[in-house]
Amino acid sequence: MTPQPPEPASGRPAPPARRGFPAGERVRDAERTRADILAVATREFADRGYAGARINEIAAKTSTTKRMIYYYFGGKEQLYVAVLEAAYARIRAREQQVDVEHLDAVAAIRELATLTFDHHESHPDFIRLVIIENIHRAEHLTRSTVLSGLADPALDVLDRILARGRAAGVFRDGVDALDVHQVISAYCVFRTANRHTFEAVFGRDMLDPARRRDQREMLGDLVVSFLSAG
């Protein structure tokens, strides 16, 4: 009897073995295909919203088929949730790279603030996805079994920075890590999400490279001032 390929974590059977290709290469090919689908789907959902995005369009812009997209993700909603999970996982992974152990608390909080600033500026699709999901009242986000666990490490980094700052006497007591996260996120999201309307009303492009350094420093100043206020 010919042995059958193992089933992936999704519970769906693995793609049929391609003659002449070793198992390791098939796995790598499947990973590349899945990553390609996610990249294209991210742009489509960010540009067209959940309702406007079409699986046929996503398939046409990838090296795969509609059938294969359904194989990997199960359906449009599952693909959209996977896009959200990947987008949030990216920023959560970046936050955990802050060197809390070797930076003093003020430098660490500035590093975290500027890291978020840089990420949100360079990933406008992430901002649009967040806006779109808020329009849907997070109905898809709350169905994810992954996203709830992603928040804990991010807040852990902030908690450790705040604890070090309090111990060193540079940060005040009674500040909640989630409040600090909210302040940093609000500044960075607003700057990208409202770029066009802000420019139409005030005549200033918030993403003007000439103002970037000052805005980046201002965010750090705002957060440090808030944490240091007596």
C-alpha positions as CSV (number, residue, x, y, z in Angstrom):
1,M,0.0,0.0,0.0
2,T,1.4,3.4,-1.0
3,P,1.8,5.7,2.1
4,Q,-0.4,8.8,2.1
5,P,1.1,12.3,2.7
6,P,0.4,13.7,6.2
7,E,-2.4,16.1,6.7
8,P,-1.5,19.8,7.4
9,A,-2.6,21.6,10.6
10,S,-5.7,22.8,8.8
11,G,-7.1,19.3,8.7
12,R,-7.3,19.4,4.9
13,P,-5.3,16.8,3.0
14,A,-1.9,17.9,1.7
15,P,-1.6,18.8,-2.0
16,P,-1.0,15.8,-4.2
17,A,2.7,15.0,-4.6
18,R,4.3,16.3,-7.8
19,R,6.3,13.6,-9.5
20,G,10.0,14.4,-9.3
21,F,9.8,16.9,-6.5
22,P,11.0,15.9,-3.0
23,A,8.7,16.4,0.0
24,G,10.8,19.3,1.3
25,E,10.5,21.2,-1.9
26,R,6.7,20.6,-2.0
27,V,6.4,22.1,1.5
28,R,8.5,25.2,0.5
29,D,6.4,25.6,-2.7
30,A,3.2,25.5,-0.6
31,E,4.6,28.1,1.8
32,R,5.6,30.4,-1.1
33,T,2.1,30.0,-2.7
34,R,0.4,30.7,0.6
35,A,2.6,33.8,1.2
36,D,1.9,35.0,-2.4
37,I,-1.9,34.7,-1.8
38,L,-1.7,36.6,1.5
39,A,0.4,39.4,0.0
40,V,-2.0,39.9,-2.9
41,A,-5.1,39.5,-0.7
42,T,-3.7,42.1,1.7
43,R,-3.6,44.7,-1.1
44,E,-7.0,43.7,-2.4
45,F,-8.8,43.9,1.0
46,A,-7.0,47.1,1.9
47,D,-7.9,48.8,-1.4
48,R,-11.5,47.4,-1.9
49,G,-12.6,46.5,1.6
50,Y,-14.0,43.1,2.6
51,A,-17.2,43.4,0.6
52,G,-15.5,44.8,-2.5
53,A,-12.6,42.3,-2.7
54,R,-13.1,39.3,-5.0
55,I,-11.5,35.9,-4.8
56,N,-11.3,35.7,-8.6
57,E,-9.3,38.9,-8.7
58,I,-6.9,37.7,-6.1
59,A,-6.4,34.4,-8.0
60,A,-5.8,36.3,-11.2
61,K,-3.0,38.3,-9.6
62,T,-1.3,35.3,-8.1
63,S,0.3,32.2,-9.6
64,T,-2.6,30.0,-8.3
65,T,-6.3,29.4,-8.8
66,K,-9.5,30.2,-7.0
67,R,-9.8,26.5,-6.1
68,M,-6.3,26.6,-4.5
69,I,-7.1,29.7,-2.5
70,Y,-10.1,27.9,-1.0
71,Y,-7.9,24.9,-0.4
72,Y,-5.4,26.9,1.6
73,F,-7.8,29.2,3.4
74,G,-11.3,27.7,3.3
75,G,-13.1,30.7,1.9
76,K,-13.2,34.5,1.6
77,E,-13.8,35.2,5.3
78,Q,-11.1,32.8,6.4
79,L,-8.7,34.5,3.9
80,Y,-9.6,37.9,5.2
81,V,-9.0,36.8,8.8
82,A,-5.7,35.3,7.8
83,V,-4.7,38.6,6.3
84,L,-5.6,40.5,9.5
85,E,-3.7,37.9,11.6
86,A,-0.6,38.3,9.4
87,A,-0.8,42.1,9.5
88,Y,-1.1,42.2,13.3
89,A,1.6,39.6,13.8
90,R,4.0,41.7,11.9
91,I,3.8,44.8,14.1
92,R,3.6,42.6,17.3
93,A,6.9,40.9,16.2
94,R,8.5,44.3,15.7
95,E,7.5,45.5,19.1
96,Q,9.1,42.5,20.8
97,Q,12.4,43.4,19.2
98,V,12.8,46.5,21.5
99,D,16.0,45.9,23.6
100,V,14.4,46.4,27.0
101,E,17.3,44.8,28.9
102,H,20.1,47.0,27.6
103,L,18.3,50.3,27.1
104,D,17.3,52.6,29.9
105,A,13.6,53.1,30.3
106,V,13.4,56.5,28.5
107,A,15.4,55.3,25.6
108,A,13.3,52.1,25.4
109,I,10.0,53.9,25.3
110,R,11.3,56.2,22.6
111,E,12.5,53.2,20.7
112,L,9.1,51.6,20.9
113,A,7.3,54.8,19.9
114,T,9.5,55.4,16.8
115,L,9.3,51.7,15.8
116,T,5.5,52.0,15.7
117,F,5.8,55.3,13.9
118,D,8.1,53.7,11.2
119,H,5.9,50.6,10.8
120,H,2.6,52.4,10.4
121,E,4.1,54.8,7.9
122,S,5.7,52.0,5.8
123,H,2.6,49.8,6.0
124,P,-0.4,51.9,5.0
125,D,-2.3,48.7,4.0
126,F,-2.3,47.8,7.7
127,I,-3.9,51.1,8.6
128,R,-6.6,50.7,5.9
129,L,-7.3,47.1,7.1
130,V,-7.8,48.4,10.7
131,I,-10.2,51.1,9.5
132,I,-12.1,48.6,7.4
133,E,-12.4,46.1,10.2
134,N,-13.7,48.9,12.5
135,I,-16.4,49.7,9.9
136,H,-17.4,46.0,10.4
137,R,-17.3,46.5,14.2
138,A,-14.5,43.9,14.4
139,E,-16.9,41.1,13.6
140,H,-14.2,39.2,11.7
141,L,-11.3,40.0,14.0
142,T,-13.2,38.6,17.0
143,R,-13.5,35.2,15.2
144,S,-9.7,34.8,15.1
145,T,-8.2,32.3,17.5
146,V,-4.8,33.8,17.0
147,L,-5.1,37.6,17.5
148,S,-6.1,37.6,21.2
149,G,-2.8,35.9,22.0
150,L,-0.7,38.4,20.0
151,A,-1.6,41.3,22.3
152,D,0.0,39.9,25.5
153,P,3.6,40.0,24.4
154,A,3.3,43.6,23.2
155,L,1.9,44.7,26.5
156,D,4.5,42.7,28.3
157,V,7.2,44.7,26.6
158,L,5.5,47.9,27.7
159,D,5.0,46.7,31.3
160,R,8.7,45.9,31.6
161,I,9.7,49.3,30.3
162,L,7.3,51.0,32.7
163,A,8.5,48.9,35.6
164,R,12.1,49.8,34.9
165,G,11.2,53.5,34.6
166,R,9.4,53.5,37.9
167,A,12.3,51.6,39.6
168,A,14.7,54.2,38.3
169,G,12.5,57.1,39.5
170,V,12.0,58.5,36.0
171,F,8.4,57.3,35.4
172,R,5.5,58.0,37.7
173,D,3.3,55.4,39.2
174,G,-0.3,54.5,38.2
175,V,0.2,54.4,34.4
176,D,-1.5,51.6,32.6
177,A,0.5,49.9,29.7
178,L,-2.5,49.7,27.5
179,D,-3.1,53.5,27.9
180,V,0.5,54.1,26.7
181,H,-0.1,51.7,23.8
182,Q,-3.2,53.6,22.9
183,V,-1.4,57.0,22.9
184,I,1.3,55.7,20.6
185,S,-1.1,54.0,18.3
186,A,-3.4,57.0,18.1
187,Y,-0.6,59.3,17.0
188,C,0.8,56.9,14.4
189,V,-2.6,55.7,13.0
190,F,-4.0,59.2,12.7
191,R,-0.9,60.4,10.8
192,T,-1.4,57.8,8.1
193,A,-5.2,57.3,8.1
194,N,-6.1,60.9,7.9
195,R,-3.3,62.1,5.6
196,H,-5.6,63.1,2.7
197,T,-8.4,64.8,4.7
198,F,-5.9,66.6,6.9
199,E,-4.1,68.0,3.8
200,A,-7.4,69.0,2.2
201,V,-8.5,70.9,5.3
202,F,-5.2,72.3,6.5
203,G,-3.0,72.2,3.4
204,R,-0.3,70.1,5.1
205,D,0.8,66.6,4.1
206,M,1.4,64.8,7.4
207,L,3.7,62.4,5.6
208,D,5.9,65.1,4.1
209,P,9.5,63.8,4.4
210,A,10.7,67.3,5.4
211,R,8.6,67.1,8.6
212,R,9.2,63.4,9.4
213,R,12.1,63.8,11.8
214,D,10.3,66.4,13.9
215,Q,7.1,64.4,14.0
216,R,9.0,61.3,15.0
217,E,10.8,63.1,17.8
218,M,7.5,64.8,18.9
219,L,5.9,61.4,19.5
220,G,8.7,60.4,21.8
221,D,8.6,63.7,23.6
222,L,4.8,63.4,24.1
223,V,5.0,59.9,25.6
224,V,8.0,60.6,27.8
225,S,6.4,63.8,29.1
226,F,3.2,61.9,29.9
227,L,5.1,59.2,31.8
228,S,7.3,61.7,33.6
229,A,4.5,64.1,34.7
230,G,4.2,64.4,38.5
